[in-house]
Amino acid sequence: MYKAVRARMRALVCRARAARRDAGMVTSEYAMGIIAAVAFAVVLYKVVTSGQVNAELQAIVKRALDARM
């Protein structure tokens, strides 16, 4: 019976250690994902607010509003 209890305790400890090791990885992955999303948003904002793209977007909207049915 002692061996069974010891084996069960060892399994629980190993499972707890594995869970703790993965906890930091998940947090760092979320952090890297957020950083990547913010960087992409900044690049997209710079592109959309540039003069040439802004003029093209305004032309597209103007053509859509001036369309006759």
N, C-alpha and C positions, 0 to 999 in steps of 0.2 A: 504494500500500500504506500509506503514511503516513496518508492521509485515512481509510482504513478503521480503522486502529488508533486514531486520534484519536476517531473517531465511537464506536467501541466503548468506549473509556475514558470518554467523556462520558456515555454511557448508563449505565455502571456507577456513576459518581459520582452521577448524578441519582437512580438507584435507591437508593443508600446514603443520600443526604440525605432522600429521602422516607421511608425506613424509620425514620430517627432522629426525624423530625418526628412520626410517628405513635406512637412509643414513649411519649412523655410523655402523650399524650392517653389512651392505654389505662390507664395508671397512675392518672390523675386520675379516670377514669370508674369504676374499681374502688373508689377511695377514696370517691367520692360514693355509690356503691351500698352500701358498708358503712355509711356514716353514715346513709343512709336506712333501712337494715335495722335498725340499732340504735335509731334514733328510733322506728320502728314497734314494735319489741319493747318499748320502755319504755312507750309509750302503751298497748299491749295488756296489759302487766303491771299498769299502774295501773287499767285498766278491770276486769280479772279480779279483782284484789284489793280492789276497792271493796266496801263493805258490802252494797249491794243486789244486785249481780251475784253475790257470794259466797253470799248467802242463796238466790238463785234456783238456782244450781248445786247447792248442797246439797239443796235440795228435789227437784230432778230426780233426783239420785242416790238419795235416800231413796225416792222413788216407784218407781224402777227396782228397788231391792232389796226393797221390800215387795210387789212384783207377785206375784199368785198365778197358778199355772198350772192 
